[in-house]
Amino acid sequence: MKKIVLFASGNGSNVENIIRYFKNNSNVSVIGVFSNNQHAKVLERAKNHNIYSESFTKSELTDGTVFQKIKKLNPDLIVLAGFLLKFPETIIHEFTNKVINIHPALLPKYGGKGMYGNHVHQAILENKEKETGITIHYVNENYDEGKFIFQEKVNIENCSSIEEIASKVQELEHDHFPKTIEKLLIPNP
């Protein structure tokens, strides 16, 4: 059984989608959800699925407290699904090529510090892009610069608001993120 730990900062629609995808999978199990926001809806979503969840402070992320908790859980994959803080190098190095992130744009465009959620969609709208998409990538020491695992594009020529762009991107996320996780954990022979 492969084990996944999820990190999120807010609503957690991707987290819940991943939990549902693997709910009846005998090969993969979501064993924990962590959030840096004690009021994040993602914690409630995890509890509704009887998944262990907890919040932590920024200092607990950087002082090794969260690292020790993750080590005890010993996940096969750590998935950042809407997690807004920079992930600690200690965890990245301990779990080499086992920490992944999803970004709501076609990296390397619209990546880096401060480029998340509606900030990304606003920049894409302002630049009159004809397409956007998602990038699933490994996490390294720099924001959004890890090796790409998967990208998918979507046409946004008819979109006139960030909400329309966000909706199309979220559809891609929900469709491709769990499938990509599964391929990483259980590669085809």
Disulfide bonds with the S-S distance in Angstrom:
none
